[in-house]
Amino acid sequence: MKRLIISALFAAVLLAAACDKESKNYGDFDEGLLLGQDFRRCVSPICSGWFIEINGDTLRFLGFPENSGIANSDLDLLPLPVLVKWTPYADPDFADVQGLITVTEIHKQ
């Protein structure tokens, strides 16, 4: 019986040591999933753009920042896991538009 308890404790220690509990920390970046292009057109300057999922919310941004790290060939692989820095869209004329953001930096994951 003593041998069984020691074996069980040894197995529990091995399992606990093998468990990867380290969370991924990307600094100021959020993990996102670039979903695809918004092909809607209208007379407003905030139509079209790109759909992205961040923290379970589907948001939209109008364009990629310069030096984004996303190549045109990457867009064939959608949905694409990305790391993104973003802020709410800042133009007060369009403050009532839901889910519109400005992407300040974006890179493939």
N, C-alpha and C positions, 0 to 999 in steps of 0.2 A: 504494500500500500504506500509505504514511504517513497519507494522508487517511482510509482505512478504520479504522486504529487510533485516530486522533483522534476520529472519529465514534463508535466503540464506547466509548471512554472517556467522551465527553460523554453518551452515552445511559446509561451505568452511573451517572454522577454524578447525572443527572436522576432515575433510578429510586431511587437511595439517598436522595435528598432528599425524594422523594414518599412514601417508606415511613413509616408511622405506627407507631413502636415504643413510644409512650408507653402505659404500663399505667395502668389506671384505679385511682385510689387514693381509697377512700371513708372513710379514717380508721379508726375502730373498727368500722365496719359491715362485714358480710359480704354478698356477693351471694347471694340465695336465690330460690327459685321456690316460691311458695305454691301447693300442689297441690290442696287441697280439704279438706273437712270429714271428720272421722272420726265416723261415725254409730254406732259400736259402743256398746252400753250394758251396764253391769254394776253390781254393788253397790259397787264401789270408787270412791272420789272422783277417781280419775285416768283414768276412761274418757272417751271422746269427745275432742273437741278439734279440732286442725287439723294436717294433714300439710304439711311444708315440706322442700324439698331444699336443703341447704347443702353446698357442696364435694363433691357427688356422694353424700352420705349423706341418706337419707330419715329425718327426725326428726319428732317430734310435740310440740306445745305445747297447753296447755289453754285459753288464751284470749288475746285481744288486750289489750295494755296501754291505759290511758286515753290519749287523744290520739294514737292509733296512726297516723293518716294514711291508714288504709284505710277507705273508706266502704262501706256495704252494697251500693251499686251496683257497686263495683269487684269484688265477689265473684262477679258474673255473668261476669266476664272470665277466670276461672281456666283454666289456670294463669297466675299473675300474677307478673311479675318484681318483686322487692322488695329493699330494703336492710334488714338486720336486725342488731340487737345482741341477744345471747343468752348465757345461762349454762346449765350443766347443772342439772337440777332438784335443788333443795337439800334437800327433805324427807328425812331419813334413814330414815323408815319405808318409803319407796318408792325407795330407792337402787338396788335391783336391777332396776328397770324400764328396759329398754334403749331408747335413743333418745328419752327424755323430756327436754325442755328448758324453760326459762323464757325467754320473749321479753320483753326489757326495753324495746325500741324497734323499731318496724317502719314502713316507708314504702314507697309505690309507687316504682318506679324509672322 
